[in-house]
């Protein structure tokens, strides 16, 4: 399995959430053979966001069907509660929300101890400055361009300045 963090961008992270779960392996194979670089797993708890998606058992099933890199995007209230079971199920990266983590640096360090990569997520309404203290502790930054927890939303172009600001901080030479 190749890490997406050693590959030059741009990369395609295909979300599993829109898949037909009755034929999940086939859908995963289709998206990867069509150019997807890794899989994005939207884990929702019904608390941090109002919807519920899936957890470690489904991630374990996905891992059995592919060796591709798995990024688990935790849209949950307590990311440390489920990080270890999700890594054990086969996730290679845990991405958590700054809004759910008053001490994001500690959360990132604890997730890293599980032997996986770490990402931080920023909701559209959250000031970009809130993730600055954790940037040196993460491998991935996910800036949401929709309100988390709902599919079918329109892209919010007002988040684009946040993308530019984060890029300046993490790659000032680019």
Helices and strands as residue ranges (DSSP letters): G 4-6, E 13-15, G 21-23, H 24-33, E 38-44, H 56-65, E 70-75, H 79-89, E 93-97, G 98-100, H 104-113, E 117-122, G 128-137, E 140-143, G 157-159, H 160-170
